[in-house]
Amino acid sequence: MEWALARPSTRASDPIAAFPESFIASNSTALSRALDNRTVLGLLFMLPAAALLLLFLTYPLGLGTYLGFTDQKIGRDGVWVGLENYIYLWGDAVTRLALFNTLFYTTVACIIKFGLGLYLALLLNRHIPFKPFFRAVVLLPFIVPTALSAIAFWWIFDSQFSIISWALMRMGLIDHYIDFLGDPWNARFSVIGANIWRGVPFVAITLLAGLQTISPSYYEAASLDGATPWQQFRHVTMPLLTPIIAVVMTFSVLMTFTDFQLIYVITRGGPLNSTHLMATLSFQRAISGGNLGEGAAIATAMIPFLMAAILVSYFGLQRRAWQQGGTDK
């Protein structure tokens, strides 16, 4: 019994028995050091979002790009055809018309959305009565589901029951109902109007947030120097708002260029393909027409235009690096 009590512990001196404890301790120390590293911790936090992007963005993009180089159709595996789809689309009159429609639709809508959005932002940035109420009202078009607002515009532009035509006839400005969706150019401007109504709130609220970051002391100093309101807007507001404008307009261009729901619900590309955008034409060729390879090629052809919009935003931000403490390039 005494020998048992006085027996030295073999656990502490045995290297094999002590290995698990030292291994766990060293791993725990390494894990603690890794979690204390802000870079590692940031990467761990980004891992779930990166996995979602990889699954729902990178994989579909890669698959769509691959299908664009094949002649795959619904229900039949395709073979590699190289640039054959793109060569065919280059000479396809409908595809060229869809490209023109997309560029025209995006350019006109984004310019008007920026002008109206900036005006609303400047107006809401002033001290006016019921400002919170008006801000909430401005957001309504943006939070309404796209399909619901598209159905409403489809009814507004109806050739027989249009409220616009009815009001204009009551005022004596026209003598017959306007065929908004039956005439090619009327249809183009009609869907542009619907897109403007839906997109202005996003531009206005985002620019308003940017305006509220500008210190009032800049305007006070400009007023003391005798600057007029226009000079304050030109030399104070616009330079300080440029980075926000670059980001907002990039998102506006991306959302407008890839618009699908609004066009598909209101016109489905008609009349005579006059409102077909590249997104709606891609859907029509791939899903309705069953030619997955051709539809994927049209969708892939949109990528260079989207990348160009992103690069414009990037260089616009670089030109205002002095606001973050750098030098203006």
VENWOPE-V714679 format. One record per pair of residues at least 12 apart in sequence whose C-alpha atoms are under 7 Angstrom apart, sorted by sequence separation. I is the first residue (numbers start at 1). J is the second residue. D is the distance in whole Angstrom. If there is no record, write none. Layout:
[[I	J	D] [I	J	D]]
//
This chain:
[[69	81	6] [70	82	7] [165	177	5] [283	295	6] [69	82	5] [165	178	6] [219	232	7] [282	295	4] [69	83	6] [282	296	7] [69	85	7] [264	280	7] [282	298	6] [68	85	7] [160	177	7] [282	299	6] [159	177	7] [159	178	6] [260	279	6] [159	179	5] [259	279	7] [260	280	6] [278	298	7] [279	299	7] [159	180	6] [258	279	6] [278	299	7] [158	180	7] [157	180	6] [157	181	7] [211	241	7] [210	241	6] [210	244	6] [207	244	7] [153	194	7] [203	248	6] [254	306	6] [141	197	7] [142	198	5] [141	198	5] [142	199	7] [142	201	6] [250	309	6] [141	201	7] [142	202	7] [250	310	6] [139	201	5] [138	201	6] [250	313	6] [247	313	6] [246	313	5] [246	316	6] [246	317	7] [191	263	7] [243	316	7] [243	317	5] [243	320	7] [109	192	6] [113	196	6] [117	200	5] [121	204	5] [125	208	6] [116	200	7] [117	201	7] [120	204	6] [121	205	7] [109	195	7] [113	199	7] [117	203	5] [118	204	6] [121	207	6] [188	274	7] [105	192	6] [109	196	6] [113	200	5] [117	204	4] [121	208	5] [184	271	6] [188	275	6] [183	271	7] [187	275	7] [114	203	6] [118	207	7] [182	271	6] [113	203	7] [184	274	5] [150	262	5] [154	266	5] [147	261	6] [151	265	7] [146	261	7] [147	262	7] [150	265	6] [151	266	7] [146	262	7] [150	266	6] [147	265	7] [110	252	7] [110	253	6] [106	253	6] [106	256	6] [106	257	6] [102	257	6] [101	275	6] [101	276	7] [102	277	5] [101	277	6] [102	278	6] [98	276	5] [99	277	7] [98	277	5] [99	278	6] [98	278	5] [85	294	6] [86	297	6] [85	297	7] [74	290	5] [73	290	5] [74	291	7] [73	291	5] [74	292	7] [72	291	7] [73	292	5] [72	292	6] [73	293	7] [72	293	5] [71	293	5] [70	293	5] [69	293	7] [67	292	7] [68	293	5] [67	293	5] [68	294	6] [68	296	5] [67	296	6] [68	297	4] [65	296	7] [64	296	5] [65	300	6]]
//
